[in-house]
Amino acid sequence: MKKIGLTYLFLITAAASLLPDCSLAASRYYWEKKCRQLMAERPAEVVIAYNFGELSYDMSLSSAQIKEKDIEKKPRSPYSNIMGLTLTNQYHNYAVTDSGPIEMGDGYYCTIPLEVKIMTGYLDPIIYLANSMEKGTCVFRRTVRHEQQHLDLANIYLRRYVKELEKRVPLMIKETGPLLSLSPNPEKGLLQIYQEKLDVIFDFYFNEWRENTRKMDSNENYERESRLCR
């Protein structure tokens, strides 16, 4: 009997020690549900602002000066004679407007997104053309076409990226949900949480774009294009 009594006492003590954890879990579940209800009542607005910029041409630089700019963009440029270069001046930023910490209960704070804004695109792309080329020549036309193809490719990927954002950002907001924390100033806010997810989408599309850009600038492709003016 004494042994059985001790066993019962141990089980009761163990069960009692679990009560605080169960209570905390129940409390968090309750306030997280309330927090999600607040978010459902005020759906976040998604704004995707993108810009292709205004293209300009610059024929004031020599081939050597253009190469210096190419080295700035691609530190190990293998091309000794560069007649053209396209700089898209890409930008990419996020902004999140939220409710600020809303005091709930049991020490919990709820923060819900009000607006998620993505700003992306190109700040006035520039096509540099070496000033040694004569307008109207085969080399000039070939170089212009090559650089315009670079810009066309950049625009294609920007459109694809924006289309993917329009589809995935509302789902991302819904799946991520609101931010429930025991601090009015949590270490990781909604902006950082969203940014980590959005960067994955950005990297996928623009790494693919960069890879295709490298193919256009390969020695093999330059050799094919050079035959056009022989």
Secondary structure, DSSP 8 states (H G I E B T S, - for coil): -HHHHHHHHHHHHHHHHHHHHHHHHHHHHHHHHHHHHHHHHS--EEEEEEE----EEE--S-HHHHHHHHHHHSTT---S---EEEE--EEEEEEEEE---EE-STT-EEE-EEEEEEEEEESS-EEEE-TTS-TTSHHHHHHHHHHHHHHHHHHHHHHHHHHHHHHHHHHHHHHH--EEESSSS-SS-HHHHHHHHHHHHHHHHHHHHHHHHHHHTSHHHHHHHHGGG-
